[in-house]
Each structure stands twice: as structure tokens, then as C-alpha cells.
């Protein structure tokens, strides 16, 4: 598979690095990881897709000791198609403990805008250890149903972008059913490789990816009944994943990692 990092123009990378460094200086934070979270990492960009830069950061220790918790996100306006949005590490830990699929996807992103801080490997190991396939599947089912709610049953044309917003969650559920011991990949092509799909279905997905690469974000595409059926079927199967019993050990382990990080 092509290294998607090479698909980001060097001038864009340099500008993203400049903005991340500016955020660190202005906000007094240290960026731990910075990744692409949008369609470029998903594997189906359009010519006018934004660069959806997402990052996790840590603040100095004393910031976490305040009686009034500060804002735990950093956002910047979209300028020149670059969209920067970051989460504080304490927020990221809290969401990880709720089996938040967004955190899982950032970890899985095939496009990194900076080398990960060494701490990220330990954060990832915790995410792997506490994987809850059923919780992730329900997240993707909600995401897919929201994306397909107004078009899946009506038979009319639909923007290609919206097709993918339902197809990718459906494939994530399928991969979770087949491989419940691993987080589903963020990238569509890797999902397809793990999904054990008929050749005809793979070909239909590849055709859809090619169509999106040629059109803007709002262009309509012809419906593909084969993919409609796949989406409808997989979005209904999240409950097939086994329930995982809650464990207090993960909260304790996360707290220890958090304290170790902020006390460095």
C-alpha cells in the first residue's frame, strides 16, 4: 500500500509544522502527536479536501492543579484548507476510558505530521489492552446511521462524500466482527483488505474511491445497490459483538500514566 505520508505536499507539511510550533509557544503546551484525521487519511480525498490536523498535547503540571479546570481543547480557524484542532491529554484519557472511537482512529492514522512523542506508545498500549469491540461497533453504527439516515432508503442520487461517511463505518463494524481483538484501521483500503469482501464489492468500492478523487466534496454519484446492501447489513450488526465486562484496572492504569507524564 502507498505511504500516505508522501501524498502531503512538503509545503503543506512545513506550514502545518509552523502552526503547531506556534500553538506550542502561544499556549505553553507540548504536542505529543499530530495526525491527519479526515478523508486524506481515510483513503478517499477529493480535490478540495481540507487537511484535518488533529493533535494531543500536555500542559505544565501546575495547570492541572487549578480549582477551576481550564479549557481542554485548542482550536484554530480553517485557513488555506488547514484545520487544526487538539485535545488535552487528560481529555484524551477520559475519552479512551469510554472506548471513544475518535481517539482510536487518531492512534491508527496513517498520516503523521510529526514523529510521535515516546509517551504515545504507552498510551497506545493502554488503548490496545482495554479494547472494547462492542463499544466501538456501536459508535460506528451510530455514525453510519446518522450519515445514511436521509438517503439510504430513498433510492435517489447522493453526494459521493456522504456515501463514504456511511460505508467506512459499515466496514469498520465488519472488521470488528471478523477481528474483535484489534482496533479497526482508519484507512478505507486497509479496512477493505481485512473485510473479506467479494471481488465484485471490492471493485465497486475502488470505483467509488476513483470517482471521489475526480470530483469536489458535494458532487452527486450514482447509487450502487451492492454497497447499499452492505451498508444496511453491517450497520445493523453491532450488537453481535461480545459484551466486555468493565474493569477498574484501566482507570487506575490511565491515572498512573497521566501522573507520570505531567510530573516529568
N, C-alpha and C positions, 0 to 999 in steps of 0.2 A: 504494500500500500504506500502511496506517496506521502512523504513527510509534509504535513500541512503547515508546519512552521515556515517552510520555504515559500509558501504561497503569499505570505505577508510581505509587501514591498519594504525594502530596507528603510526608505524614508519614513514610512508609517511607523515602523518599529522604533526608529530614533525619536520620533515625535511622541510616541506613547511613553518611552523611557524618560524623555524630558518632563512630561506631565506627571509621571509617577514620582520622579525626584522632587518636583515642585511641591506635590502633595506632602511628601515626607517632611520637607523643610517648613511648609506653611502650617501643617497640623501637628508637627512634633511626633510623628509615628514612624514605625519601621514596617515596610511591606514584606510580608512573609511569602506570598505567592501572588502572581498576576497572570491571568489566563484569559483566553477568548471563550465567551460563553454563548455566542449566538450562532447564526447559520453557517458562518465560516468554519467553526469547529464542528458543527453538526454534519457538515459534508454536503450542504446544498445551498451555497450562497447565490444570490442574484447579483447582477452587475452593480446595483445600487445599495447593497447591504452595508449596514454600519459595521464598525469594529466595536464589538461589545466587550469591553475590557472589564473584568471583574477581579477584585483583589481582596485578600485578607491581611489585616495589619494588627500590630500590637502597639499599645501606648506605654509610656513610662509607668512604673509600678504605682506611684502615688496617685495617678489619675483614677485608678480602680478603688482607692480608699475614700473617695469623697462621699459625703452623706447624700448628695444629690447626683445620681448617675448621669453621666453625660450622654450625648447622642452617640449611638453605636454604629452609625453608617456615615460614610463620606461619599458625596455625590458631586459631580461636576456637570455643567450643561454640555449637551452634544455640540461639538464644534468640528467642522470638517469631517463629519461622519465618524468621529471618535467619541464613544460613550463610556465614561469611567464611573464606576460605582463600586464601593468597597464596604466590607463588613469588619467590625472589630472582632478579634479572636474570641472574646467572651461570648459574643452573639453567635459566632460560628460554632462554638462548643455547644451552646444551648440548643441550636437547631440540629446539630448532629445527634444529640441525645434524644431528639424527637424523630429520628430517622428521616430528616429532611432531604429530599432528593436533590435539591439545588446544590447543597454542599457536596454531595456525592458526585454530581456532574462536574463541578469545578475541579475536584480532585482528578477526575477522569479526562479533563480537557486535553486534546492532542496538541493544542497550541499554547505555548508558554511564552509570555512576554519578558520574563526574567527567569533565571535559574531559581528554583525553589530554595528557600531557607532550609537548613538541615532539620529544623523543627517540623517541617511539613511531613517528612517521612514518618515521624512518630504519630502525628495527627492522622495520617492515612492508615497506619497500622491499627489505631483505635477504631476508625471507621470500618475497616475490614472485619475486625473482631466482633463488632456489635451489629453487623449487617442484619437487617430485618427485611427479608424479601417481600413479605406480605405488605408491610407498610409502604415500601417503595412502589409495589404494584398498585396499591390503592391510590397513591399520589399520581401515578401515570394514568390511571383510569379516569380520575377527575380531570386531569389536564387534557386528555384526549377527548373526553365527552364535552368539555367546555369548548374546545376547538371545533368539534364536529356538530355541535348541537343544532345549528341552524341550516346545515346543508346536507348532512349525510343521508337523510331520508327523502329529500325533495327532488332529487334527480337532475337539478339544474347545474350549469357550469359553476365552478368555484375557483377563486384565486389559487394558483399553484402553491403559494405560500401557506394558505390555510390547509391544503391537503397534507403538507408535511407536518403541520402542527398537530395533526391527528395521527398520521402514520408513524411518526417516530415514537410517541408514547405507546402505541399499539405494539410495535416491535420490541420496545423495552419490556413490556409485560410478557411477550412470547419468550424472550431471552431469559427473563427471571423464572418462567415456568420450566425451561429446559436446563437452566444453570442457576439454581436458587442459592448457591454458595458464593456467588460473585456479584458485584455491582454491575448493572448493565452499562456498556460503553455509551459514551455521549455521542460518538460519531455514527452516522447512519450506515456507512459502508461496513463498519465493524459489526454493528448490530445485525445487518443482513448476513454477514459471514457466519454469525453464531446462531442464526434463527432457523436454520434447516428448512429453507423455503423451497418450493418447487421452482424449477428453472424459469418457467413462464412468469412467475411472480417476481423473481429477481430481475428479469428483463424489463418488466413493467416499471419497477422502481427505478432502474437505471435510466429508462426513457424519461421518467418524470424529473430526475435529477438534471438530465441534459436540457430539458425544457426550461427548468427554472434558471439554469445558468445563462440562458439566452434572453430572458425576459426580466422586466422590473418586478418589484415586490407585489404589485397589485394586479398583474396580468392574469386573466382567467385561463383555465385549462380545461380540456375535455375530461369528463369523468371516466374512470377506469373501474368497471364493475368488480373486477378481480380484487383490486385494492380496497374498494368499498367494503366488500365482504370480509376481508382480512381485518380491517379496522373495527368493524362492528363486532366481529367474533372475539378478538383479543381484548377489547375494552370491557367485555362482559365477563372476563375470566380471572380477574384479580383475586377473587375470593377463593380460588383453587390453591393459592399458596398457603403453606402451613403457617399457623399462628406461632409466634415465638414468645415465650414467657418473658415478662420484664425482669430485669436484674439490676440491683443497686450497685453492682460492682462497676458498671460502666460509668455511672456518675462519679463515683469515688476516683476512678482512674482518670477521668477527664479533669476533675478538680486538681488532682496531683500534677498533671501535665500543665494545666493553666498556671498554677502557682509557681512551678519550676520556670516556666517561660518568663513571667513578669518579674521574677526575682533575679533574673540573670543580670 
